[in-house]
């Protein structure tokens, strides 16, 4: 093995190690547990290393090797990260392209300040590469990881604009890297180009962060509006309960007169029948009891009463006994969004309208299944229903909360019946 090849080998090993470390750290929504994620990424690193060594040994050296090696690593690592370890391919492109831009920045800085090009390597260059990667890793871990995590989860499902802009920025810096390999020396003009491109890249990501923050603000506003509607509906139910209570107090003396008349005539069966009918009527005036959790019981009462007013047939199967593993706010949000969407779907359908809602518990896991009549032209994108007539904040909220509790959401529509199935549980359990 020549000295040049040995140098290139050490350089590629260092690069691949840091690729694996970085990708493991930016896998914010993994398909598998951390151990399996690291194993998959490490295996990818070994594969890239073997292929790179093979390309070098069969004589594909010089500029062609640098282009081929760069493209090979980009494609293989990208495929492993997006499709192998990330649960959301469309969103993971954003983080991957951001990392690639950082990697090309480190590559370009080393090339510029050491006057070295691809494949070159020596002690000072290796230490500089290790130092810069460790510096940015620590910076990311202590100052940016939490923010990236929050922003990543605010990306709307399948948002194309963020993905496209991320890919375009990476394309620009890739052209810069390829241009670097054709340079015989680093001129002042190249230095100017390098600074200009990375100022542009940083500006794009600042805009993307603000855009995602605005999406989050918009989502929070719509959630507040949804909760406001729920609170107003609860207030209306309280008002109705109060009106019924006043009516009961007002009518009570009349009921006493009737019972007294039965008693005077010694019609004891009449008294029993009258009191049973009275009890039945009074029970129907007040909110039904579905479970012991007052917040969950209330949201079910409010939305099912709303459905009944719209002449929608209701069937319920609620089997809950302990909801301590889930925040009441999150449980209410899931049920409110499911029922809001079900009522809206029923109102768009023709003929008989029906909603079946089932909420069951098994240990610390909860399953909500809602079926409602719907139109036959519901469109799906990546398994998510799309409604052009209104926003999808309800669906986004369901997905978001399910992910928070390590859950799954499934939507389907068949033979005029739309089904939403949500399984979630204690994220610590």
HELIX and SHEET records of a PDB file:
HELIX    1   1 UNK A    3  UNK A   25  1                                  23    
HELIX    2   2 UNK A   34  UNK A   57  1                                  24    
HELIX    3   3 UNK A   62  UNK A   79  1                                  18    
HELIX    4   4 UNK A   80  UNK A   85  3                                   6    
HELIX    5   5 UNK A   89  UNK A  114  1                                  26    
HELIX    6   6 UNK A  123  UNK A  139  1                                  17    
HELIX    7   7 UNK A  140  UNK A  144  3                                   5    
HELIX    8   8 UNK A  145  UNK A  154  1                                  10    
HELIX    9   9 UNK A  160  UNK A  181  1                                  22    
HELIX   10  10 UNK A  188  UNK A  264  1                                  77    
HELIX   11  11 UNK A  268  UNK A  285  1                                  18    
HELIX   12  12 UNK A  294  UNK A  309  1                                  16    
HELIX   13  13 UNK A  328  UNK A  348  1                                  21    
HELIX   14  14 UNK A  393  UNK A  404  1                                  12    
SHEET    1   A 5 UNK A 313  UNK A 319  0                                        
SHEET    2   A 5 UNK A 354  UNK A 362  1                                        
SHEET    3   A 5 UNK A 365  UNK A 373 -1                                        
SHEET    4   A 5 UNK A 417  UNK A 425 -1                                        
SHEET    5   A 5 UNK A 408  UNK A 414 -1                                        
SHEET    1   B 2 UNK A 379  UNK A 381  0                                        
SHEET    2   B 2 UNK A 384  UNK A 386 -1                                        
END                                                                             
